[in-house]
Amino acid sequence: MPVLSPVRTCRSAGAVRTNSFEQMVPAIRHYIRLAINETTVPRLRNKTVARVTANAPNIFNSLADHGLRDLAHPRPLAMAALVMARQTSL
């Protein structure tokens, strides 16, 4: 009886990066919300979360480009994105 090999799909590295990052976005947003909950006016909170979340893909791609993809986790990405947003708003 022949042995069947698992089916493998061919995906580009960019597609793999995007899918894994997109899966982390809800957790990244959660950690950003926790970090800014006390410091942001409630009516500005969603706008701030969106602005900070926009920094996360750049950090994720930078890690992936340097071969450090395994270090990209939601909480560190969220905190780095928050620091980046604070530095650019000064």
C-alpha positions in Angstrom: 0.0 0.0 0.0 1.5 3.4 -1.0 2.3 6.0 1.7 0.7 9.3 1.1 2.8 12.4 1.8 1.3 15.4 3.4 0.0 18.1 1.0 2.2 21.2 1.1 1.1 24.5 -0.3 3.6 26.9 -1.7 3.3 30.3 0.0 5.7 33.2 -0.3 7.5 34.5 2.7 5.5 37.7 2.6 2.2 35.8 2.8 3.4 33.8 5.8 4.5 37.0 7.5 1.2 38.7 6.9 -0.9 35.8 8.1 1.0 35.4 11.3 0.9 39.1 12.0 -2.8 39.4 11.2 -3.4 36.6 13.8 -1.7 38.7 16.4 -3.5 42.0 15.8 -6.3 41.4 18.3 -3.9 40.5 21.1 -1.7 43.5 20.2 -4.7 45.8 20.4 -5.6 44.3 23.7 -2.2 45.0 25.2 -2.2 48.5 23.9 -5.6 49.1 25.4 -4.3 47.9 28.8 -1.3 50.1 28.6 -3.2 53.3 27.7 -6.4 52.7 29.7 -5.5 55.0 32.5 -3.6 57.6 30.6 -6.0 58.3 27.7 -9.2 60.2 27.6 -12.0 57.6 26.9 -13.2 59.3 23.8 -9.7 59.3 22.3 -8.9 55.7 23.2 -9.9 54.0 20.0 -8.1 56.6 17.9 -4.9 56.1 20.0 -5.1 52.3 19.8 -5.5 52.5 16.0 -2.5 55.0 15.7 -0.3 52.8 17.9 -1.3 49.6 16.2 -0.2 51.1 12.9 3.4 51.0 14.2 3.3 47.3 14.9 3.7 45.9 11.3 6.9 47.9 10.9 8.4 46.4 14.0 7.2 42.9 13.0 8.7 43.3 9.5 12.0 44.6 10.9 12.3 41.5 13.2 11.4 39.2 10.4 14.0 40.8 8.0 16.7 40.3 10.6 15.8 36.6 11.1 14.2 37.2 14.5 10.7 36.3 13.7 10.5 34.0 16.7 10.8 37.0 19.0 7.7 38.6 17.5 5.0 38.1 20.2 1.9 40.3 20.7 2.9 42.0 24.0 6.4 43.0 23.1 5.1 44.2 19.7 2.4 46.3 21.4 4.9 47.8 23.9 7.4 48.6 21.2 4.7 50.2 19.0 3.6 52.3 22.0 7.1 53.5 22.6 7.5 54.3 18.9 4.2 56.2 18.9 5.3 58.2 21.9 8.6 59.1 20.4 7.1 60.3 17.1 4.4 62.4 18.9 7.1 64.5 20.8 
